Amino acid sequence: MATTKIAKFNDAISTSTNSSGVEDFEFGKSGYDVDRTNGSSAWFAYFNIVCLIAGTGMLGLPLALKKGGWAGLVMLILAWWMSSYTGVIMQACMYKGKNRRLSSFKEIATESFGAIGGWVSFFFTTWIYIGTPILYLVLAASNLNQLCEGTAGEIGTLAWTIIWCVVVGIPYIFAKSLNNVAWTSFMGLFAVMVTILITIVLAGIDAHNHTGSHKDDIIWEGFPVALATMSFSFGANVVYPNIEGSMKNPKRWPIVLVGAMCLCAVMYIAISVCGYYIYGTDVVSPIYNSVPPGPARIVAIVLITINSVVSAPILLISFALDVEDMLNISVERFGKTKEFLVRAALRSSIMVFVAAVGILIPFFDLLMSLLGAFANCAIVFVFPVLFYWRLTGFRNKPIYELAWNFLIILVGLVGLIFGTKTAIEDLIAAFSDGYDYKI
């Protein structure tokens, strides 16, 4: 089955390439490709993709099943297949530039739909670059306040949010770039896998206490917001051009991507089925808050907190570098001292914005739903197909592929429109009910 899917993905790229008049294109051809002399192996690319995808998104998947019922598993599997496909066809889009390889999501969008398309994509990617760190800091603040419960450290999520923003802000403001981050990726993957293992084991031990938990087969109105959480969990399209560009043998991209997606899907299905099967409608997000308290759960919370804190600066610096490049903030233009001051002022402003939103919206699960619905549904499902059509042609596609493409866009739009609507309504309801920062 997996081999058949990979073959179909490879056929999709071959079809798009052959039908667009560049049959003789070769990876590595001068003018079209990046220098891959010192490129990384397929295993390194595989590792990077897994590290990027298998993150905190999995913490909300059992709650996504609660909102959509057992039928949400179908949506989870569909999101896995669709995100794998869109990740593969993005490679076909990367090599459709005018005598050059398109090296970023924004460049692909600009090549497809002009400057307006580029700025629209930048707007949505900004939600990910800024929204995800906000999500991380909200989670870290909530975790620390929870770990310090009953001690002098229980100072409230507001205070912890400010503290974590300062901790993250220092390296963010003073580090001009973040070149060597392999150790943080490894730490993130290690934290996620250990957390999954701890949660499944503790939930299994606790299963006899929840034998009567209620589970729904299907909840239609909950599908869009469940899809939003799932799309957040599979969303890494914005960085695929960077990873593919670093590979020594880019022809292996479809196999590497699909393989990484399969591993992530196995972990996601395991944690979501375990959480919902045992706790049913009582399951909460993050999932580790559903299992019994104890040293093991504390380890899981600490690991996820560390992962969140070390991951936030990576996304923030990536966003800042894009903005600084657009504004031409450079040493050549301003001089070394003035360049640092301008850059520090810009990044400080971004950090203040992140802190303000994190303080005003301290709801991890609702933030994940909103971010997944508004940004990831568009970037993971809708935009890649539109780019693919625009850059490789529409009429040259077989009918079954066009049908699959239309289904992907439909699913993405449902998640985008109705998922965003539901997430906003849930946020309004949460504020109406009130919340306590325990200052």
C-alpha positions as CSV (number, residue, x, y, z in Angstrom):
1,M,0.0,0.0,0.0
2,A,2.7,2.5,1.0
3,T,4.8,1.6,-2.1
4,T,1.8,2.2,-4.3
5,K,1.1,5.6,-2.7
6,I,4.8,6.7,-3.2
7,A,4.7,5.5,-6.8
8,K,1.6,7.6,-7.4
9,F,3.3,10.7,-5.8
10,N,6.3,10.2,-8.1
11,D,4.0,9.8,-11.1
12,A,2.3,13.1,-10.1
13,I,5.7,14.9,-10.3
14,S,6.7,13.2,-13.5
15,T,3.3,14.1,-15.1
16,S,3.6,17.7,-14.1
17,T,7.2,17.9,-15.3
18,N,6.7,16.2,-18.6
19,S,3.5,18.1,-19.5
20,S,5.0,21.5,-18.9
21,G,7.7,21.4,-21.5
22,V,10.8,20.8,-19.3
23,E,11.3,17.0,-20.0
24,D,15.0,17.5,-20.1
25,F,15.2,19.1,-16.7
26,E,17.8,17.6,-14.4
27,F,18.2,18.3,-10.7
28,G,21.4,20.2,-10.2
29,K,21.3,21.8,-13.6
30,S,23.1,25.2,-13.5
31,G,20.8,28.1,-13.1
32,Y,17.8,26.0,-11.9
33,D,19.1,24.3,-8.7
34,V,21.1,25.2,-5.6
35,D,24.6,24.0,-5.0
36,R,24.3,20.5,-3.5
37,T,28.0,19.7,-3.3
38,N,27.7,19.6,0.5
39,G,24.1,18.5,0.6
40,S,22.6,16.4,3.3
41,S,21.6,12.8,3.1
42,A,18.0,11.6,2.7
43,W,18.1,10.4,6.3
44,F,19.0,13.9,7.5
45,A,16.1,15.4,5.6
46,Y,13.8,12.7,6.9
47,F,14.9,13.5,10.5
48,N,14.3,17.2,9.9
49,I,10.8,16.7,8.6
50,V,9.8,14.4,11.5
51,C,11.2,16.9,14.0
52,L,9.3,19.7,12.4
53,I,5.9,17.9,12.1
54,A,5.9,15.8,15.3
55,G,5.4,18.6,17.8
56,T,3.0,20.0,20.3
57,G,0.1,19.6,17.7
58,M,-0.2,15.9,18.9
59,L,-1.2,17.1,22.4
60,G,-4.6,18.3,21.1
61,L,-5.5,15.3,18.8
62,P,-7.5,13.3,21.4
63,L,-9.6,16.5,22.0
64,A,-10.0,16.7,18.2
65,L,-11.6,13.2,18.3
66,K,-13.8,14.3,21.2
67,K,-15.1,17.2,19.0
68,G,-15.6,15.0,15.9
69,G,-16.2,11.6,17.3
70,W,-14.6,8.3,16.2
71,A,-15.3,9.4,12.6
72,G,-12.6,12.0,13.2
73,L,-10.1,9.2,12.6
74,V,-11.1,9.3,9.0
75,M,-10.4,13.0,8.9
76,L,-7.0,12.4,10.5
77,I,-6.1,9.8,7.9
78,L,-7.4,12.0,5.1
79,A,-5.3,14.9,6.5
80,W,-2.2,12.7,6.5
81,W,-2.7,11.6,2.9
82,M,-3.6,15.1,1.7
83,S,-0.7,16.8,3.4
84,S,1.7,14.1,2.1
85,Y,0.4,14.8,-1.5
86,T,0.7,18.6,-1.2
87,G,4.2,18.3,0.2
88,V,5.2,16.2,-2.8
89,I,3.6,18.5,-5.5
90,M,5.3,21.5,-3.9
91,Q,8.6,20.0,-5.2
92,A,7.2,20.2,-8.8
93,C,6.4,23.9,-8.1
94,M,9.9,24.6,-6.8
95,Y,11.4,23.9,-10.3
96,K,9.0,26.1,-12.3
97,G,10.8,29.4,-11.8
98,K,12.2,31.4,-14.7
99,N,15.7,29.9,-15.0
100,R,15.9,29.4,-11.3
101,R,14.7,27.2,-8.4
102,L,12.1,28.8,-6.2
103,S,13.5,28.6,-2.7
104,S,10.7,29.7,-0.5
105,F,6.9,29.4,-0.1
106,K,6.6,33.1,-0.8
107,E,8.6,32.8,-4.0
108,I,6.4,30.0,-5.2
109,A,3.3,32.1,-4.5
110,T,4.8,35.1,-6.3
111,E,5.8,33.0,-9.3
112,S,2.2,31.6,-9.4
113,F,0.1,34.7,-8.8
114,G,2.4,37.7,-8.9
115,A,3.2,40.1,-6.2
116,I,-0.3,40.0,-4.7
117,G,-0.1,36.2,-4.4
118,G,3.3,36.5,-2.7
119,W,1.9,39.0,-0.1
120,V,-1.2,36.9,0.5
121,S,0.9,33.9,1.2
122,F,3.2,36.0,3.4
123,F,0.2,37.1,5.4
124,F,-0.8,33.5,6.1
125,T,2.7,32.3,6.8
126,T,3.1,35.2,9.3
127,W,0.2,33.6,11.3
128,I,2.3,30.5,11.6
129,Y,5.7,32.2,12.3
130,I,4.1,34.4,15.0
131,G,1.1,32.3,16.1
132,T,3.0,29.1,16.8
133,P,5.5,30.8,19.2
134,I,2.5,32.4,21.0
135,L,1.0,28.9,21.3
136,Y,4.3,27.6,22.7
137,L,4.7,30.3,25.3
138,V,1.1,29.9,26.4
139,L,1.7,26.2,26.9
140,A,5.0,26.8,28.7
141,A,3.4,29.3,31.1
142,S,0.5,27.1,31.9
143,N,2.8,24.1,32.5
144,L,5.1,26.0,34.9
145,N,2.2,27.3,36.9
146,Q,0.9,23.8,37.1
147,L,4.2,22.3,38.1
148,C,4.6,25.0,40.8
149,E,1.1,24.5,42.2
150,G,1.1,24.9,46.0
151,T,4.5,26.5,46.1
152,A,5.8,30.1,45.9
153,G,6.3,29.5,42.2
154,E,2.5,29.4,41.6
155,I,2.5,33.1,40.5
156,G,-0.1,32.7,37.7
157,T,0.0,32.2,34.0
158,L,0.2,35.9,33.3
159,A,3.4,36.3,35.2
160,W,4.9,33.1,33.8
161,T,4.0,34.2,30.2
162,I,5.9,37.5,30.8
163,I,8.9,35.5,32.3
164,W,9.0,33.1,29.3
165,C,8.7,36.0,26.8
166,V,11.8,37.6,28.4
167,V,13.7,34.3,28.4
168,V,12.9,33.7,24.8
169,G,13.3,37.3,23.8
170,I,16.9,37.6,24.9
171,P,18.4,35.1,22.4
172,Y,15.8,36.3,19.8
173,I,16.9,39.9,20.0
174,F,20.6,39.4,20.3
175,A,21.1,36.4,17.9
176,K,21.3,37.7,14.4
177,S,20.7,34.2,13.0
178,L,20.2,30.7,14.2
179,N,22.4,28.5,12.0
180,N,23.1,25.5,14.3
181,V,19.8,24.2,15.6
182,A,20.1,20.5,15.0
183,W,20.3,19.8,18.7
184,T,17.0,21.6,19.3
185,S,15.4,19.5,16.6
186,F,16.6,16.3,18.3
187,M,15.5,17.6,21.7
188,G,12.0,18.3,20.3
189,L,11.6,14.9,18.7
190,F,12.9,13.2,21.9
191,A,10.5,15.2,24.1
192,V,7.5,14.3,21.8
193,M,8.3,10.6,21.6
194,V,8.9,10.3,25.4
195,T,5.7,12.3,26.1
196,I,3.7,10.0,23.8
197,L,5.1,6.9,25.5
198,I,4.5,8.2,29.1
199,T,1.0,9.3,28.2
200,I,0.0,6.0,26.6
201,V,1.5,4.0,29.5
202,L,-0.2,6.1,32.2
203,A,-3.5,6.1,30.3
204,G,-3.4,2.3,30.1
205,I,-2.8,2.0,33.8
206,D,-5.7,4.4,34.4
207,A,-8.0,2.7,32.0
208,H,-9.9,0.7,34.6
209,N,-11.0,3.9,36.3
210,H,-12.8,5.1,33.1
211,T,-14.5,2.0,31.8
212,G,-17.8,3.9,31.4
213,S,-16.4,6.9,29.5
214,H,-18.7,8.1,26.8
215,K,-17.6,8.2,23.2
216,D,-19.5,9.5,20.2
217,D,-19.4,7.9,16.7
218,I,-19.7,11.1,14.8
219,I,-20.3,14.8,15.6
220,W,-20.8,16.7,12.3
221,E,-20.6,20.2,13.8
222,G,-17.3,19.4,15.4
223,F,-15.6,18.3,12.2
224,P,-14.2,21.7,11.0
225,V,-12.5,22.5,14.2
226,A,-11.2,18.9,14.5
227,L,-9.8,19.2,11.0
228,A,-8.1,22.5,12.1
229,T,-6.2,20.8,14.9
230,M,-5.2,18.0,12.6
231,S,-3.9,20.3,9.9
232,F,-1.9,22.1,12.5
233,S,-0.3,18.8,13.4
234,F,0.7,18.1,9.8
235,G,1.7,21.6,8.8
236,A,5.3,22.2,7.7
237,N,4.9,23.2,4.1
238,V,6.4,26.6,4.6
239,V,9.9,25.1,5.3
240,Y,9.8,22.3,2.7
241,P,11.7,24.3,0.1
242,N,14.5,24.8,2.6
243,I,14.7,21.1,3.4
244,E,14.5,20.0,-0.2
245,G,17.1,22.5,-1.2
246,S,19.5,21.0,1.3
247,M,19.3,17.4,0.0
248,K,22.1,16.0,-2.0
249,N,19.7,13.8,-4.0
250,P,16.4,15.7,-4.3
251,K,14.9,12.9,-6.4
252,R,14.3,11.1,-3.2
253,W,12.2,13.8,-1.8
254,P,8.8,12.0,-2.3
255,I,10.0,8.9,-0.5
256,V,11.6,10.9,2.3
257,L,8.5,13.1,2.8
258,V,5.9,10.3,2.7
259,G,8.1,8.1,5.0
260,A,8.3,11.0,7.5
261,M,4.6,11.6,7.3
262,C,3.9,7.9,7.9
263,L,5.9,7.9,11.1
264,C,4.2,11.0,12.4
265,A,0.8,9.5,11.5
266,V,1.5,6.4,13.5
267,M,2.4,8.4,16.5
268,Y,-0.7,10.7,16.1
269,I,-3.1,7.8,15.6
270,A,-1.6,6.0,18.7
271,I,-2.0,9.0,21.0
272,S,-5.4,10.1,19.7
273,V,-7.0,6.7,19.8
274,C,-5.5,5.9,23.3
275,G,-6.7,9.2,24.7
276,Y,-10.2,9.2,23.3
277,Y,-10.8,5.5,23.9
278,I,-9.9,5.7,27.6
279,Y,-11.2,9.1,28.6
280,G,-13.9,9.7,26.0
281,T,-15.6,13.1,26.4
282,D,-13.6,13.7,29.5
283,V,-10.4,14.0,27.6
284,V,-8.6,17.4,27.8
285,S,-5.9,19.2,25.9
286,P,-3.0,18.9,26.4
287,I,-3.6,15.2,26.7
288,Y,-1.1,14.6,29.5
289,N,-3.4,16.6,31.8
290,S,-5.9,13.7,31.5
291,V,-3.6,11.0,33.0
292,P,-3.1,10.6,36.7
293,P,-0.6,13.0,38.4
294,G,2.8,11.7,39.4
295,P,6.5,11.8,38.6
296,A,6.0,10.4,35.1
297,R,3.5,13.1,34.2
298,I,5.9,15.8,35.6
299,V,8.6,14.5,33.3
300,A,6.3,14.7,30.3
301,I,5.3,18.3,31.2
302,V,8.9,19.4,31.7
303,L,10.0,17.9,28.4
304,I,7.2,19.5,26.5
305,T,7.9,22.8,28.2
306,I,11.6,22.7,27.2
307,N,10.7,21.8,23.7
308,S,8.3,24.7,23.5
309,V,10.8,27.2,24.8
310,V,13.7,26.1,22.5
311,S,11.4,25.9,19.5
312,A,9.9,29.4,19.8
313,P,13.0,31.4,19.0
314,I,13.6,29.4,15.8
315,L,10.3,30.4,14.3
316,L,10.6,34.0,15.5
317,I,14.1,34.4,14.1
318,S,13.0,32.9,10.7
319,F,10.2,35.5,10.6
320,A,12.5,38.3,11.6
321,L,15.0,37.5,9.0
322,D,12.3,37.6,6.3
323,V,11.1,41.0,7.5
324,E,14.6,42.4,7.8
325,D,15.4,41.3,4.3
326,M,12.3,43.0,3.0
327,L,13.1,46.2,4.9
328,N,16.8,45.9,3.8
329,I,18.0,46.1,7.4
330,S,21.7,45.4,6.9
331,V,25.2,46.4,8.0
332,E,25.9,47.7,4.5
333,R,23.0,50.2,4.8
334,F,23.1,51.3,8.4
335,G,26.5,50.4,9.7
336,K,27.2,47.8,12.4
337,T,25.9,49.7,15.5
338,K,22.8,51.3,13.9
339,E,22.0,48.0,12.2
340,F,21.9,46.3,15.6
341,L,19.8,49.0,17.1
342,V,17.3,48.9,14.3
343,R,17.1,45.1,14.3
344,A,16.8,45.0,18.1
345,A,14.0,47.6,18.0
346,L,12.1,45.5,15.3
347,R,12.5,42.3,17.2
348,S,11.6,43.8,20.5
349,S,8.4,45.1,19.0
350,I,7.6,41.6,17.6
351,M,8.3,40.1,21.0
352,V,6.0,42.6,22.8
353,F,3.3,41.7,20.4
354,V,3.8,38.0,21.0
355,A,3.7,38.6,24.8
356,A,0.5,40.7,24.6
357,V,-1.4,38.2,22.5
358,G,-0.2,35.3,24.8
359,I,-1.4,37.3,27.9
360,L,-4.8,38.2,26.3
361,I,-5.5,34.7,24.9
362,P,-4.2,32.1,27.4
363,F,-6.1,29.2,26.0
364,F,-3.8,26.5,24.4
365,D,-6.5,24.3,22.8
366,L,-8.5,27.3,21.4
367,L,-5.3,29.0,20.0
368,M,-4.3,25.7,18.3
369,S,-7.8,25.4,16.7
370,L,-7.7,29.0,15.5
371,L,-4.2,28.8,14.1
372,G,-4.8,25.5,12.5
373,A,-8.1,26.6,10.9
374,F,-7.1,30.0,9.6
375,A,-3.4,29.5,8.6
376,N,-2.6,25.8,8.3
377,C,-5.8,24.8,6.3
378,A,-4.9,27.3,3.7
379,I,-1.1,26.6,3.6
380,V,-1.3,22.8,3.8
381,F,-4.3,22.1,1.6
382,V,-5.4,25.1,-0.5
383,F,-2.4,27.0,-1.7
384,P,-0.1,24.1,-2.8
385,V,-2.8,22.8,-5.2
386,L,-3.5,26.2,-6.6
387,F,0.3,26.7,-7.1
388,Y,0.5,23.3,-8.7
389,W,-2.3,24.1,-11.2
390,R,-0.9,27.5,-12.0
391,L,2.7,26.4,-12.6
392,T,2.3,23.0,-14.1
393,G,-1.0,23.4,-15.9
394,F,-4.6,22.3,-15.3
395,R,-6.0,20.7,-18.4
396,N,-3.0,18.3,-18.7
397,K,-4.0,16.5,-15.4
398,P,-5.9,13.2,-15.5
399,I,-9.5,13.4,-14.2
400,Y,-8.8,11.4,-11.1
401,E,-6.0,13.7,-10.1
402,L,-8.2,16.8,-10.6
403,A,-10.9,15.2,-8.5
404,W,-8.4,14.5,-5.8
405,N,-7.2,18.1,-6.0
406,F,-10.7,19.5,-5.8
407,L,-11.4,17.4,-2.7
408,I,-8.2,18.7,-1.1
409,I,-9.3,22.3,-1.7
410,L,-12.8,21.6,-0.5
411,V,-11.5,20.1,2.7
412,G,-9.1,23.0,3.2
413,L,-11.9,25.6,2.6
414,V,-14.3,23.8,5.0
415,G,-11.6,23.9,7.7
416,L,-10.6,27.4,6.9
417,I,-14.1,28.9,6.9
418,F,-16.1,26.9,9.4
419,G,-13.1,25.9,11.6
420,T,-12.2,29.6,12.0
421,K,-15.8,30.5,12.7
422,T,-16.1,27.8,15.4
423,A,-12.7,28.6,16.9
424,I,-13.6,32.3,17.2
425,E,-17.0,31.4,18.8
426,D,-15.2,29.1,21.3
427,L,-12.8,31.9,22.2
428,I,-15.7,34.4,22.7
429,A,-17.4,31.8,24.9
430,A,-14.2,31.3,26.9
431,F,-13.9,35.0,27.5
432,S,-17.6,35.2,28.4
433,D,-17.2,32.5,31.0
434,G,-14.2,34.4,32.4
435,Y,-10.7,33.1,33.4
436,D,-8.4,33.6,36.3
437,Y,-4.7,34.3,36.0
438,K,-4.2,33.7,39.7
439,I,-2.2,36.8,40.1
